[in-house]
Structures are given as C-alpha cells and as structure tokens.
Amino acid sequence: MEYDNDRLRKRPPRLEISYWILLVLMAPLTNSLSLFPHSPWMWPVLLLINALLLPAYIVYSRIVGTVLTTTKGATITIRKSRTIHSSRSTFTILLSILSFLVIQAFLHVLYSLILKFDIRPDERAYFNFQGPSLAREISWTLINMALSIALFYIRRADDEKDLIYAMQKENTFYQLRYLRSQLNPHFLFNTLNSIYSLTLQRSDKAPEVVVRLADIMRYLIYECNEEKIPLDKEIEFIRSYIEIEKLRHNADIRFTVDGATSGIRIEPYIFISFIENGFKHAMDHSYGDHFIYITLKVADGLLTLNVINSTSADLEMQAKRINGKGISHSRSLLELLYPSSYDLDIIQTEKDETRTSELRLRNARERLENLYPDSHTLDVILNKSTFTVSLILKTSKA
C-alpha cells in the first residue's frame, strides 16, 4: 500500500491482475490454436489486438460496476426508489450498448488496417468482419464484458474484506485500550490498599513501599505506551510489586526467572492479574503456612508463567474465583492478543482425605508433570489446598 498525502492507495491484488491477464489471453489462445495452429505470426497479432482492447474493458467494469453497486439512503420513498432503480438499469443498459459499439468499431478499424497487408485467404477471412467473423467477435466481446463485471465484483469483495479487517483491527485496538485501563486502576487500587494497611500498623516499611510504588507508577505512565515492551521491563515491574507484598506479608514468597529474557517483547499487564490473584488468595486465611511460588520460564520459543498459592477455599469457592474481575480481564486480553497461540491452565486442588486415592494422584501427576517438573512444587500442589495458574505464550523477538 502507498499513501498519497492522507489517502490510502491500494495496489491491485495479484489475483485480480492474474484474472485480467487471463482475460487478455483467453480469446487469442483459443482462436490461434483452433484456427491458425500453423501460422505462428498470427498469435502475437491476435494477442496485441486483445491487449489494445483491455483498457476499454477495465473502464467499462469500473463505471458499470460502480453504477450497479451504488445504493441510496433508506429514507427514499418506494416510488422514488423504483424510479432510481429503473434509471440506473436504463443507464447501465445504454452504457453497455455504447461500450459494445465502441469496441466493435475499434476492432473494425484494426481489422481494416490488417487487411491492407498481403495475407493468406483464410487469414483474410478471419479479419473480414462479416458473417462468421462478425459473429465470433460479437460473442467474444460479450464474454469479455461479462467477465469484466465479474472482475469488478472480485475487486469489490477484496476491498470489503480489507475494510472489515481494518475495522476489526481498530475494534481490537480500542478493546485492548479499554481492558488495560481497567487493569491499571485495579492494580493501583490493590497496591494503595497495601500501603494503607502498613500505615495503619505504623510500620517502618511504609516509606519503602511508597518508593516501590513510585517505581511502578513510572513504569505505568512512561514505559507502557507501546503495544509491546521488553520482557525485562515487565519482570522489573513484577519484582517491584512482589517486593511490596513481601514487605506487607510474612509468607513464603518466591519469584524465579529461568532462561534468557533479553530481546523478547511482550504486551504489558499480561501477567500481573494472575500474580495479584495469587497474593490475594494466598493471604486471605488467618492460619499460617502462607505461600506463593511464581516462576517465569523462557524455553523453546515459549514463555511460561506458573503461579502457585496456598488457599483455604474449597473447590467450589476456588471455581468462583476463576471468574474474578482480574482473571476475566486477562482472559479477554489473551483472546485478543493471542487468539490461537496461548494456553491457560487453572488447576484447583483441595487437601481432603477423601481425595487422596491413588487414582487422583496418578491423574493429577499426569496433568501437572509437564507444567511443574520440580518435584518439590509438584508435591506442594498434590498435598495442600492450592490454586495454581499456568500461562504459556509464544515469544516474539525485538
């Protein structure tokens, strides 16, 4: 595509060009092979004649096709609509007749010029423009005019497809903006709650949390305006958030990055809702042994986030949390950004003697071994009440 000032100029698609070339070749090849198989000099002559007619067919298709596809507003009365439709049909018929006569007149002039040369009798009969010759040219002209209109509709369908794609892309852009605007305040609200809790406790940790929040705000305001950002920046953002939660909670909190992250770009805010969700549910019970394990792994062109957190909720309550606001927004983002290149697996377990059968353990291991190959982590999931999230994305280089 090219831009002429502010107007988008689209090059003709290759398929349309191929069809026009086929239209130019069809009549000369048919006539050459059937009538003049032993007169090779006639082949380029017939091809040249049809090539000279091509602009007439293109102009005809553009004008008549535009007239046929022009629609009027819905406020036109039935009588006026019928009058307009009748006028349009009359104009189309008259224009088609005029185009047909112009093409025939042009052919007659060309054939008259060719007849001035010394050519064989069978070749002269071809260009005589009488009887069978006239019927042949009329048939080919009508066929080419019909094909020209068909090519116009092919071009129109291609333009409409591009328009629909552009509208879908624009719609996706605004949906992303909306979802990010929802995630951003949601995240800040939770962080401010953390600071509020520390100030109520008159904790000496509050100033450090404010500094961390300032780092996060700088990231949100100045570094997240692009569609994709370096993964390393997103990791620093996550570290700042985790440090805030570490200052607030006395829990087993681990964040591990595995693999080479340099040069990888990712959309901002993809991970934070799942991490927030982990902290929220890990710290919502009064008894001890709170834990949350977060792992970000890069390997084999895939970026995997694993979040495992303790919970006191039963399976029914955990199932409701899957549809929470943060996770729902993140699901929507993933559907827009990675419609066919992401895998989100949310697994719920409950420490219950009735669920510790060998069959449960075997089924759980078969499902979890690929996601959590670490034996300690797998043991935690299988033997405690946990809420786990595994998100796998295809990575893209800068």
C-alpha positions in Angstrom: 0.0 0.0 0.0 1.0 3.6 -0.6 -0.1 6.9 0.9 -0.9 9.9 -1.2 -1.0 12.7 1.5 -3.7 11.3 3.8 -5.4 9.0 1.3 -4.6 5.3 1.3 -3.8 4.0 -2.2 -4.1 0.2 -2.5 -2.3 -1.6 -5.3 -4.4 -4.0 -7.3 -4.2 -7.5 -5.8 -2.2 -10.1 -7.6 -5.3 -12.3 -8.0 -7.2 -9.5 -9.9 -4.2 -8.9 -12.1 -4.0 -12.6 -12.9 -7.6 -12.6 -13.9 -7.1 -9.6 -16.3 -4.1 -11.3 -17.9 -6.3 -14.4 -18.3 -9.0 -12.3 -20.0 -6.4 -10.9 -22.4 -5.0 -14.3 -23.3 -8.3 -16.3 -23.5 -9.6 -15.3 -26.9 -6.2 -15.1 -28.7 -5.2 -18.5 -27.4 -8.5 -20.1 -28.3 -8.6 -18.6 -31.8 -4.9 -19.2 -32.5 -4.9 -22.9 -31.5 -8.2 -23.6 -33.2 -7.9 -21.6 -36.4 -4.2 -20.9 -37.0 -2.2 -23.7 -35.5 0.3 -23.5 -38.3 0.6 -19.7 -38.5 2.7 -18.6 -35.6 2.9 -15.0 -36.7 -0.9 -14.7 -36.1 -0.6 -15.5 -32.4 1.2 -12.2 -31.4 -1.1 -10.2 -33.7 -4.3 -11.6 -32.0 -2.7 -11.1 -28.6 -1.8 -7.5 -29.4 -5.4 -6.8 -30.6 -6.9 -8.1 -27.4 -4.3 -6.2 -25.3 -5.2 -3.0 -27.0 -8.9 -3.6 -26.0 -8.0 -4.2 -22.4 -8.3 -0.5 -21.2 -11.8 -0.4 -22.7 -12.9 -3.4 -20.7 -11.3 -2.0 -17.5 -13.0 1.3 -17.9 -16.3 -0.4 -18.6 -16.0 -2.6 -15.5 -15.2 0.3 -13.2 -18.1 2.5 -14.5 -20.8 -0.1 -14.9 -19.8 -1.9 -11.7 -19.9 1.3 -9.7 -23.3 2.1 -11.0 -24.6 -1.3 -10.2 -23.4 -1.3 -6.7 -24.4 2.3 -5.8 -27.1 2.4 -3.1 -29.3 5.2 -1.9 -30.3 6.2 1.6 -33.0 4.3 3.4 -35.2 7.5 3.6 -36.1 7.3 -0.1 -39.8 6.5 -0.7 -40.8 3.3 -2.5 -41.9 5.3 -5.6 -38.6 7.2 -5.8 -36.6 4.1 -5.1 -38.3 2.4 -8.0 -37.6 5.4 -10.3 -33.9 5.4 -9.3 -33.6 1.7 -9.8 -35.2 2.0 -13.3 -33.0 4.9 -14.2 -29.9 3.0 -13.0 -30.9 0.0 -15.1 -31.5 2.1 -18.2 -28.2 3.8 -17.8 -26.4 0.5 -17.3 -28.0 -0.9 -20.5 -27.3 2.2 -22.5 -23.7 2.3 -21.3 -23.2 -1.4 -22.1 -24.6 -0.9 -25.6 -22.3 2.1 -26.1 -19.3 0.2 -24.9 -20.1 -2.7 -27.1 -20.4 -0.5 -30.2 -17.1 1.3 -29.4 -15.2 -2.0 -29.0 -16.7 -3.3 -32.3 -15.8 -0.1 -34.1 -12.3 -0.2 -32.8 -12.0 -3.8 -33.9 -13.3 -2.9 -37.4 -10.7 -0.2 -37.7 -7.9 -2.6 -36.6 -9.1 -5.3 -38.9 -9.3 -2.9 -41.9 -5.7 -1.9 -41.3 -4.6 -5.6 -41.2 -6.5 -6.4 -44.5 -4.3 -3.9 -46.3 -1.4 -6.3 -45.9 -0.8 -9.3 -48.2 -2.1 -12.2 -46.2 -3.5 -15.7 -47.0 -7.2 -16.2 -47.9 -8.0 -18.0 -44.6 -6.3 -15.2 -42.6 -8.2 -12.6 -44.7 -11.5 -14.3 -43.9 -10.7 -14.0 -40.2 -10.3 -10.2 -40.4 -13.1 -9.7 -42.9 -15.6 -8.6 -40.2 -18.5 -10.2 -41.9 -20.6 -13.3 -41.4 -18.8 -15.8 -39.1 -16.1 -13.3 -38.3 -18.6 -10.8 -37.1 -20.5 -13.4 -35.0 -17.2 -14.5 -33.4 -16.1 -11.0 -32.4 -19.6 -10.2 -31.0 -19.5 -13.4 -28.9 -16.0 -12.7 -27.6 -16.9 -9.1 -26.8 -20.0 -10.1 -24.8 -18.0 -12.7 -22.9 -15.2 -10.3 -22.1 -17.7 -7.6 -21.0 -19.4 -10.1 -18.6 -16.0 -11.2 -17.3 -15.1 -7.6 -16.7 -18.1 -7.1 -14.5 -17.2 -10.3 -12.6 -13.7 -9.0 -12.1 -15.1 -5.7 -10.7 -17.1 -7.7 -8.1 -14.0 -9.7 -7.2 -12.1 -6.5 -6.6 -15.0 -5.1 -4.6 -15.2 -8.3 -2.4 -11.4 -7.9 -1.8 -11.8 -4.3 -0.8 -14.7 -5.1 1.6 -12.6 -7.9 3.1 -9.8 -5.4 3.7 -12.3 -2.9 5.2 -13.7 -5.5 7.6 -10.2 -6.5 8.6 -9.3 -2.8 9.3 -12.5 -2.3 11.3 -11.8 -5.5 13.3 -8.2 -4.4 13.9 -9.4 -0.9 15.1 -12.0 -2.6 17.3 -9.4 -4.8 18.8 -7.2 -1.8 19.5 -9.9 0.0 21.4 -10.8 -3.2 23.3 -7.2 -3.5 24.4 -7.1 0.1 25.5 -10.3 -0.4 27.5 -9.1 -3.6 29.1 -5.7 -2.0 30.0 -7.5 1.0 31.5 -9.4 -1.5 33.6 -6.4 -3.4 34.8 -4.3 -0.4 35.6 -6.7 1.2 38.2 -7.4 -2.3 39.6 -3.7 -2.9 40.2 -3.1 0.5 41.7 -6.2 0.1 44.0 -4.7 -3.1 45.4 -1.3 -1.5 45.9 -2.7 1.5 47.7 -4.6 -0.9 50.0 -1.3 -2.5 50.9 0.2 0.9 51.8 -2.9 1.8 53.8 -2.6 -1.4 55.7 1.0 -0.6 56.6 0.2 2.9 57.7 -2.5 1.7 60.0 0.1 -0.6 61.6 2.5 2.4 61.8 5.0 0.1 60.0 8.5 1.3 59.2 8.1 -0.5 55.9 5.6 2.1 54.6 8.2 4.5 53.1 9.9 1.7 51.2 6.5 0.6 49.8 5.9 4.2 48.6 9.3 4.2 46.9 8.4 0.9 45.2 5.0 2.3 44.2 6.8 5.3 42.6 8.8 2.9 40.5 5.7 1.2 39.5 3.9 4.4 38.6 6.9 5.5 36.5 6.6 2.2 34.6 2.9 2.5 34.1 3.0 6.2 32.9 6.1 6.4 30.8 7.0 2.9 29.7 3.8 1.2 28.8 2.5 3.3 26.0 3.7 0.9 23.3 1.9 -2.2 22.1 4.8 -4.3 23.2 7.6 -3.7 25.7 10.8 -5.6 26.6 10.1 -8.6 28.8 12.9 -7.4 31.1 10.9 -4.2 31.9 7.9 -6.3 32.7 9.9 -8.5 35.0 11.2 -5.5 36.9 7.7 -4.3 37.3 6.7 -7.7 38.7 9.7 -7.6 41.1 8.6 -4.2 42.4 5.1 -5.5 43.0 6.4 -8.6 44.8 8.7 -6.6 47.0 5.7 -4.6 48.1 3.8 -7.7 49.0 6.9 -9.1 50.8 7.0 -6.1 53.0 3.4 -6.4 53.8 3.1 -10.1 54.4 5.0 -12.7 56.4 4.9 -15.5 54.0 6.9 -17.9 51.8 7.1 -15.8 48.6 9.4 -16.9 45.8 9.9 -15.4 42.3 12.2 -17.2 39.9 13.1 -16.3 36.3 14.5 -19.1 34.2 16.0 -18.7 30.8 17.3 -15.9 28.5 14.8 -13.0 28.6 16.9 -10.5 26.6 15.4 -9.4 23.3 11.9 -10.7 24.0 9.0 -8.3 23.7 5.6 -8.8 25.3 2.3 -6.9 25.8 2.2 -5.1 29.2 -0.1 -6.3 32.0 -0.4 -9.8 30.7 0.9 -11.4 33.9 0.1 -9.1 36.8 -3.6 -10.1 37.2 -2.6 -13.7 37.8 0.1 -12.7 40.2 -2.2 -10.3 42.1 -4.8 -13.1 42.2 -2.2 -15.4 43.8 -1.3 -13.0 46.5 -5.0 -12.1 47.2 -6.0 -15.7 47.7 -2.8 -16.9 49.4 -3.2 -14.3 52.2 -6.9 -14.4 52.7 -6.8 -17.0 55.6 -5.8 -16.5 59.1 -3.8 -19.7 59.8 -0.1 -19.8 58.9 1.8 -21.5 56.2 1.0 -18.9 53.6 3.0 -19.4 50.4 3.1 -18.2 46.8 5.6 -19.5 44.2 5.9 -17.6 40.9 8.1 -18.9 38.1 8.7 -17.2 34.7 10.4 -19.5 32.2 11.7 -18.9 28.7 12.5 -22.0 26.6 11.9 -23.4 23.1 10.2 -20.3 21.9 7.6 -20.4 24.7 7.1 -18.1 27.7 5.6 -19.8 30.7 4.2 -18.2 33.9 3.4 -20.5 36.8 1.7 -19.1 39.9 1.0 -21.5 42.8 -0.5 -20.1 46.0 -1.9 -21.5 49.2 -5.7 -21.2 49.9 -8.2 -22.1 52.5 -11.1 -22.1 50.0 -12.8 -25.3 49.0 -13.1 -26.3 45.3 -16.4 -24.6 44.9 -15.1 -21.3 46.1 -11.9 -21.7 44.0 -14.0 -22.3 40.9 -15.8 -18.9 41.5 -12.5 -17.1 41.8 -11.6 -18.3 38.3 -14.2 -15.8 37.0 -13.0 -12.9 39.1 -12.6 -9.5 37.6 -8.8 -9.6 37.2 -8.6 -13.0 35.7 -11.6 -12.3 33.4 -9.9 -9.1 32.1 -6.7 -11.1 31.5 -8.6 -13.8 29.7 -10.1 -11.2 27.4 -6.6 -9.7 26.7 -5.2 -13.1 25.9 -8.1 -13.8 23.5 -7.4 -10.6 21.6 -3.6 -10.7 21.6 -3.0 -14.5 21.3 -6.2 -16.0 19.8 -4.5 -19.2 18.8 -1.1 -19.1 20.5 -1.7 -19.2 24.2 -2.6 -21.9 26.7 -4.1 -21.0 30.1 -4.5 -23.8 32.6 -6.0 -23.1 36.0 -5.8 -26.1 38.4 -7.6 -26.4 41.8 -6.6 -28.9 44.5 -8.0 -29.5 48.0 -6.4 -31.2 50.9 -9.0 -33.8 51.7 -8.6 -37.4 52.9 -11.4 -38.5 50.6 -9.4 -37.2 47.6 -6.1 -38.8 48.3 -6.7 -42.0 46.4 -4.0 -43.5 44.1 -6.2 -42.7 41.1 -6.4 -39.0 42.0 -2.7 -38.8 42.5 -2.0 -40.6 39.2 -4.4 -38.3 37.2 -3.0 -35.2 38.9 0.6 -36.2 38.2 -0.2 -36.9 34.5 -1.7 -33.4 34.2 0.9 -31.5 36.2 4.2 -33.1 35.5 4.8 -31.1 32.3 3.7 -27.8 33.9 5.5 -28.3 37.2 8.5 -30.6 36.7 10.1 -29.6 40.0 9.4 -32.4 42.5 9.0 -30.0 45.5 6.5 -27.9 43.7 4.5 -30.9 42.5 4.5 -32.3 46.0 3.1 -29.0 47.3 0.3 -28.9 44.8 -0.8 -32.5 45.4 -0.7 -32.4 49.2 -2.0 -29.0 50.1 -5.0 -26.8 49.2 -3.7 -24.8 46.3 -4.8 -22.6 43.5 -2.4 -22.8 40.5 -2.2 -20.9 37.2 -0.1 -21.9 34.2 0.0 -19.5 31.3 2.1 -20.4 28.1 2.7 -17.8 25.4 4.7 -17.9 22.1 7.5 -15.4 22.4 8.5 -12.7 19.9 11.9 -11.2 19.5 12.5 -7.4 19.4 
